[in-house]
Amino acid sequence: MKAIIATKSGPPEILQFKEIDTPQPAEHEVLIQVHAATVTRGDIMLRKLHPLLVLPMQLMGIKKKKVPGHEFAGEVVAVGNEVERFKIGDKVFGTTTGLSAGTNAQYLCLPENPKMNVLEIKPEKISYEEAAALPVGGMTALYLLQKGGIQKGQKVLVNGASGSVGSYALQLAKVHFGALVTAVSSTKNVELVKSLGADTVIDYTQEDFTQNGRTYDVIFDAVGKLTTAQWKNSLKPNGKFLTVRSMTREDPQALTLLADLLVSKKIKAVIDKRYPLEQVDDAHRYVESGHKKGNVVIVIDQN
């Protein structure tokens, strides 16, 4: 099979498009033909990770991957003898978090009952690309918003509302939790965040929300850049500050909820750009540039 291989840390140039052996499923594993994957900020971080930091990351449950990529959508093409949940032909999606397997490849082997990652049936009404772009950003946003205990009618500010986590946080806070959402973005993304349902939009090139005197019940930092000194005066007494720098958890029930919201068109997966598998290095360069809106999808041609 064709795959992207990363044998060392470094710039996008270390990513190699190569032919490698197709994995074979063990007794409790399924073999998935991958149709779509993504490149995330987390993939950039792991690609650049200093060798001395690999062990601490593994202790946190994050493994360095020879094949990069953490989320995917595809079709089950083979199953192990003991597999019960899935059958050949099932359309599936999920993540490989905590596993050494990566998604930037034509095929992927995963356990049918994962402990660290998630693997679920893909709804027919959403595309492979939408499904691949949902798990990481969607589950991160949902987990943190639930942690914040948002109540209907509360005022929520999402900093970095045009990114993957931010775009899902904006939509979930508005539609699922019933909050009044202020979205912070750059000038070029103002119309995008308005289209996602933001009640108020702050263009950070024109206005600093930390200095305008307005306060919020919840501040969600979807880019992980705000310091305490910046946000503390914008948070109401007993308000909650949420950040993507926090540890999060993946949950099959959360992914099912997100998929249902996507099917019902209450939320949408924002897809900025699509790249073929052989151009994953270009996708990394684009994500690393910091100009990404929503998600960057890798479309995998099986031919």
Buried (B, 14 or more C-beta within 10 A) or exposed (E): BBBBBBEEBEEBEBBEBEEBEBBEBEEBBBBBBBBBBBBBBBBBEBBBBEEEBBEEBEEEEBBBBBBBBBBBBBBBBBBBEEBEBBEEEBBBBBBBBBBEBBBBBBBBBBBBEBEBBBBBBBBEEBBBBBBBBBBBBBBBBBBBBBEBEBEEEBBBBBBBBBBBBBBBBBBBBBBBBEBBBBBBBBEEBBEBBBEBBBBBBBBBEEEEBBEEEEBBBBBBBBBEEBEEEBBEEBBEEEBBBBBBEEEBEBBBEBBBBBBEBBBEEBBBBBBBBBBEBEBBBBBBBBBBEEEBBBBBBBBBEEE
